């Protein structure tokens, strides 16, 4: 198994917030507020989870120049991590 994949699995296994956020992005591009509403997590906790997921290259922001309305999507590595996570 690749090191990045192992690190990704580990960071998801340590936090239900990160797992919920990553799963929410599996099929669509969303803003932090939409993610929060869908999974019943505060926007600040979603934003923190997204920052951590970005550091591990599991999600990317597709419009980082925006201060409000940033859009996030899952990366191929993020999708691969989800395949290894037991629901």
GROMACS elastic network, one bead per residue, 0.5 to 0.9 nm:
[ bonds ]
;  ai    aj funct       b0    kb
    1     4     6  0.85893   500
    1     5     6  0.68077   500
    1     6     6  0.67865   500
    2     5     6  0.52818   500
    2     6     6  0.63546   500
    2     7     6  0.87518   500
    3     6     6  0.51416   500
    3     7     6  0.61625   500
    3     8     6  0.85344   500
    4     7     6  0.50749   500
    4     8     6  0.60208   500
    4     9     6  0.85997   500
    4    56     6  0.74323   500
    4    57     6  0.84482   500
    4    77     6  0.80537   500
    5     8     6  0.50082   500
    5     9     6  0.61723   500
    5    10     6  0.85476   500
    5    77     6  0.68529   500
    5    78     6  0.84392   500
    5    80     6  0.74586   500
    5    81     6  0.62225   500
    6     9     6  0.51778   500
    6    10     6  0.61505   500
    6    11     6  0.87394   500
    6    81     6  0.81364   500
    7    10     6  0.50536   500
    7    11     6  0.62311   500
    7    12     6  0.86918   500
    7    56     6  0.74775   500
    8    11     6  0.53040   500
    8    12     6  0.63177   500
    8    13     6  0.86305   500
    8    53     6  0.81766   500
    8    56     6  0.63039   500
    8    57     6  0.82233   500
    8    58     6  0.70890   500
    8    77     6  0.80309   500
    8    78     6  0.74645   500
    8    81     6  0.61565   500
    9    12     6  0.52630   500
    9    13     6  0.61021   500
    9    14     6  0.87603   500
    9    78     6  0.89993   500
    9    81     6  0.55282   500
    9    82     6  0.78295   500
    9    84     6  0.71993   500
    9    85     6  0.70344   500
   10    13     6  0.51274   500
   10    14     6  0.63640   500
   11    14     6  0.53384   500
   11    15     6  0.68694   500
   11    18     6  0.77790   500
   11    19     6  0.87099   500
   11    52     6  0.84301   500
   11    53     6  0.81489   500
   11    56     6  0.83497   500
   12    15     6  0.55793   500
   12    16     6  0.71765   500
   12    17     6  0.84096   500
   12    18     6  0.57268   500
   12    19     6  0.52430   500
   12    22     6  0.83963   500
   12    53     6  0.85661   500
   12    81     6  0.82798   500
   12    82     6  0.87464   500
   12    85     6  0.81394   500
   13    16     6  0.72923   500
   13    18     6  0.84890   500
   13    19     6  0.73476   500
   13    85     6  0.76908   500
   14    18     6  0.82679   500
   14    19     6  0.87024   500
   15    18     6  0.53815   500
   15    19     6  0.63904   500
   15    20     6  0.87391   500
   15    49     6  0.87564   500
   16    20     6  0.60339   500
   16    21     6  0.85228   500
   17    20     6  0.51637   500
   17    21     6  0.61218   500
   17    22     6  0.85420   500
   17    39     6  0.88016   500
   17    41     6  0.74951   500
   17    45     6  0.75285   500
   17    46     6  0.72113   500
   17    49     6  0.65899   500
   18    21     6  0.51515   500
   18    22     6  0.60623   500
   18    23     6  0.85340   500
   18    46     6  0.78372   500
   18    48     6  0.88102   500
   18    49     6  0.51629   500
   18    50     6  0.73861   500
   18    52     6  0.80102   500
   18    53     6  0.71795   500
   19    22     6  0.51804   500
   19    23     6  0.60826   500
   19    24     6  0.85033   500
   19    49     6  0.88476   500
   19    82     6  0.84288   500
   19    85     6  0.88663   500
   20    23     6  0.51731   500
   20    24     6  0.60662   500
   20    25     6  0.87786   500
   20    35     6  0.88122   500
   20    39     6  0.67031   500
   20    41     6  0.89861   500
   21    24     6  0.50805   500
   21    25     6  0.64975   500
   21    26     6  0.89251   500
   21    32     6  0.88481   500
   21    35     6  0.66308   500
   21    36     6  0.80754   500
   21    39     6  0.76162   500
   21    46     6  0.68375   500
   21    49     6  0.71794   500
   21    50     6  0.74098   500
   22    25     6  0.52798   500
   22    26     6  0.64744   500
   22    49     6  0.88691   500
   22    50     6  0.83340   500
   22    53     6  0.79510   500
   22    58     6  0.78364   500
   22    59     6  0.76292   500
   22    73     6  0.87935   500
   22    74     6  0.69359   500
   22    78     6  0.72879   500
   22    79     6  0.85352   500
   22    82     6  0.78950   500
   23    26     6  0.50925   500
   23    27     6  0.81880   500
   23    74     6  0.87844   500
   23    79     6  0.87839   500
   23    82     6  0.73408   500
   24    27     6  0.72421   500
   24    28     6  0.75872   500
   24    29     6  0.89110   500
   24    30     6  0.83877   500
   24    35     6  0.65498   500
   24    38     6  0.77628   500
   24    39     6  0.76808   500
   25    28     6  0.53148   500
   25    29     6  0.60892   500
   25    30     6  0.68339   500
   25    35     6  0.80035   500
   25    59     6  0.83124   500
   25    72     6  0.74961   500
   25    73     6  0.57853   500
   25    74     6  0.56417   500
   26    29     6  0.83550   500
   26    73     6  0.77458   500
   26    74     6  0.61196   500
   26    75     6  0.89569   500
   26    78     6  0.83188   500
   26    79     6  0.68573   500
   26    82     6  0.84720   500
   27    73     6  0.86197   500
   27    74     6  0.83253   500
   28    72     6  0.87352   500
   28    73     6  0.68295   500
   28    74     6  0.82417   500
   29    71     6  0.62614   500
   29    72     6  0.55287   500
   29    74     6  0.78262   500
   30    33     6  0.82027   500
   30    34     6  0.62144   500
   30    35     6  0.64478   500
   30    69     6  0.89778   500
   30    70     6  0.81124   500
   30    71     6  0.53095   500
   30    72     6  0.55367   500
   30    73     6  0.69319   500
   31    34     6  0.53462   500
   31    35     6  0.63138   500
   31    36     6  0.86815   500
   31    68     6  0.89938   500
   31    69     6  0.60017   500
   31    70     6  0.56563   500
   31    72     6  0.62372   500
   32    35     6  0.50739   500
   32    36     6  0.60859   500
   32    37     6  0.86826   500
   32    43     6  0.59745   500
   32    44     6  0.84083   500
   32    46     6  0.59710   500
   32    47     6  0.61484   500
   32    50     6  0.80858   500
   32    69     6  0.80030   500
   32    70     6  0.74466   500
   32    71     6  0.75962   500
   32    72     6  0.78159   500
   33    36     6  0.50250   500
   33    37     6  0.62396   500
   33    38     6  0.86495   500
   33    42     6  0.79983   500
   33    43     6  0.54069   500
   33    44     6  0.88961   500
   33    46     6  0.78699   500
   33    47     6  0.87570   500
   33    69     6  0.85700   500
   34    37     6  0.51924   500
   34    38     6  0.61905   500
   34    39     6  0.87351   500
   34    43     6  0.85710   500
   35    38     6  0.51699   500
   35    39     6  0.62502   500
   35    40     6  0.81736   500
   35    41     6  0.79153   500
   35    43     6  0.79287   500
   35    46     6  0.72172   500
   36    39     6  0.54088   500
   36    40     6  0.54174   500
   36    42     6  0.55693   500
   36    43     6  0.53868   500
   36    44     6  0.87384   500
   36    45     6  0.82081   500
   36    46     6  0.61226   500
   37    40     6  0.51946   500
   37    41     6  0.67671   500
   37    42     6  0.78081   500
   37    43     6  0.81977   500
   38    41     6  0.80591   500
   41    44     6  0.83151   500
   41    45     6  0.64867   500
   41    46     6  0.65114   500
   42    45     6  0.53006   500
   42    46     6  0.62841   500
   42    47     6  0.86774   500
   43    47     6  0.60334   500
   43    48     6  0.85667   500
   44    47     6  0.50656   500
   44    48     6  0.62367   500
   44    49     6  0.86336   500
   45    48     6  0.50746   500
   45    49     6  0.61520   500
   45    50     6  0.85619   500
   46    49     6  0.50442   500
   46    50     6  0.60803   500
   46    51     6  0.86534   500
   47    50     6  0.50258   500
   47    51     6  0.62507   500
   47    52     6  0.87333   500
   48    51     6  0.51953   500
   48    52     6  0.64093   500
   48    53     6  0.86830   500
   49    52     6  0.51474   500
   49    53     6  0.61076   500
   49    54     6  0.85688   500
   50    54     6  0.60022   500
   50    55     6  0.86042   500
   50    58     6  0.89509   500
   50    59     6  0.72413   500
   50    60     6  0.85236   500
   50    61     6  0.89567   500
   50    72     6  0.82521   500
   51    54     6  0.51087   500
   51    55     6  0.63429   500
   51    56     6  0.89301   500
   51    59     6  0.88069   500
   52    55     6  0.52165   500
   52    56     6  0.66910   500
   52    57     6  0.88331   500
   52    58     6  0.88593   500
   53    56     6  0.52721   500
   53    57     6  0.62473   500
   53    58     6  0.52322   500
   53    59     6  0.57889   500
   53    60     6  0.82918   500
   53    78     6  0.85418   500
   54    58     6  0.57726   500
   54    59     6  0.51000   500
   54    60     6  0.58199   500
   54    61     6  0.80031   500
   55    58     6  0.77226   500
   55    59     6  0.85058   500
   56    59     6  0.80033   500
   56    78     6  0.89035   500
   57    60     6  0.69670   500
   57    74     6  0.88128   500
   57    75     6  0.70444   500
   57    77     6  0.70433   500
   57    78     6  0.73231   500
   58    73     6  0.87755   500
   58    74     6  0.60425   500
   58    75     6  0.53358   500
   58    76     6  0.75251   500
   58    77     6  0.56335   500
   58    79     6  0.77719   500
   58    81     6  0.80588   500
   59    72     6  0.66243   500
   59    73     6  0.55221   500
   59    75     6  0.51348   500
   59    76     6  0.86629   500
   59    77     6  0.83549   500
   59    78     6  0.64240   500
   60    64     6  0.89603   500
   60    71     6  0.84264   500
   60    72     6  0.55934   500
   60    73     6  0.56190   500
   60    74     6  0.64628   500
   60    75     6  0.67272   500
   61    64     6  0.56659   500
   61    70     6  0.67098   500
   61    71     6  0.56350   500
   61    73     6  0.65889   500
   62    65     6  0.89263   500
   62    70     6  0.74299   500
   62    71     6  0.57621   500
   62    72     6  0.60082   500
   62    73     6  0.72606   500
   63    66     6  0.59753   500
   63    69     6  0.85205   500
   63    70     6  0.58044   500
   63    71     6  0.61293   500
   63    72     6  0.80849   500
   64    67     6  0.76143   500
   64    70     6  0.64762   500
   64    71     6  0.80719   500
   65    70     6  0.81934   500
   66    69     6  0.65655   500
   66    70     6  0.58223   500
   66    71     6  0.89403   500
   67    70     6  0.67619   500
   74    77     6  0.79986   500
   74    78     6  0.56471   500
   74    79     6  0.67350   500
   75    79     6  0.63489   500
   75    80     6  0.86294   500
   76    79     6  0.50663   500
   76    80     6  0.62153   500
   76    81     6  0.86654   500
   77    81     6  0.61853   500
   77    82     6  0.87213   500
   78    81     6  0.50717   500
   78    82     6  0.63635   500
   78    83     6  0.88439   500
   79    82     6  0.51492   500
   79    83     6  0.65000   500
   80    83     6  0.51859   500
   80    84     6  0.69188   500
   81    84     6  0.53639   500
   81    85     6  0.66045   500
   82    85     6  0.51366   500
   82    86     6  0.82115   500
   83    86     6  0.80394   500
